[in-house]
Amino acid sequence: MHDIRLIVNAEGWNCSFFYKIRPASLFKYPIQAIKTFVKLVKTRPHVVIVQNPPIFAALTCLIYSRLYQVKIVVDHHSIWSIGGAIKDPIVRAFLYPVERFCVRNADLNTTYADDWEYELAKMGARNALTIYDFVDEKWSKNADFSVMKKFSKDNKIVVMPCGGHILERPDLLIEACKDLSATIVITGEKKYLQKHMMRAKKLGAENVAFTGFLPDPQYRALIASCDFAANITEQPYGIPHMLVEALASKRPIIIDRNPAVEKLLGKDCPFIIPDDKVNTIRKAFLTALENQKEYEKLAIELYKNLKKRRKKQFEKLFKFIS
């Protein structure tokens, strides 16, 4: 979302509060809707690009766009009703018609992964376009590499960033790699990772390090300096942003299979794990450790390909909003 804003030279506006506090949802979304609508009426943009989720932001902007006859682009980072993060079937049943209404009435629906574009088409999108997330290869220029002093130089370093998403599975990575000659570094706020920390302790996985939340300069240094990145998750949709961060840093990434990841990397890419069995994950890392140089070369080629494909995607976006 912010990436698109910069490239099309748009004014940005963010209305977020009580982040991840679900009990606050009943009153925070109506307040956000009112503030957003007032902002739009005051500034009168002729094209509105709005991020989903939350879908209520898209709904608010859609109402404005129809009242004032302007174009609206809904940039989907997820679709709540089918994405897997919301388990309650009643909540999903409530959200789906709202999401479908926004998708069908938006002038353009964009998303960061090909599988979401397919789902948008199924929901009745008139126009849908995938625009891959992107990280500039210079993103680690001002990184704080002092963070690397925490880890032994004798071991390979495998990094899995975690944000507390319920579908993340660092526990599988821990069990698969607990006795490898590698340091498994798991980032993210420890309050979201307590059960995984307990799991590591129970398994006696002494090669696992939980860093807690890292300031951005240290996080960038960690990704840029690791030997491998990892993304083990049950998420059936989308392309994790850290995949692009890893490729921009010329780092190979061991990642779960899903249709969007396969479309970006290629079905036969050795980075992709065919299933989430512990033995499969372990085998994938053993193979990666044995072929690190080849994997690093492949990461460089995949990044070049990403840049070419994304340039064509933005050409389509500019053609639409011009």
Secondary structure, DSSP 8 states (H G I E B T S, - for coil): -HHHHHHTT--------STT-GGGHHHHHHHHHHHHHHHHHHH--SEEEEEESSHHHHHHHHHHHHHHT-EEEEEES--TTTSSS---HHHHHHHHHHHHHHHHHSSEEEESSHHHHHHHHHTT-SSEEE------TTTTTT--GGGGGGS-TTSEEEEEE----TTB-HHHHHHHHTTSSEEEEEES-GGG-HHHHHHHHHHT-TTEEEEES--HHHHHHHHHH-SEEEE-B---SS--HHHHHHHHTT--EEEE--HHHHHHH-TT-TTEES---HHHHHHHHHHHHHTHHHHHHHHHHHHHHHHHHHHHHHHHHHHHH-
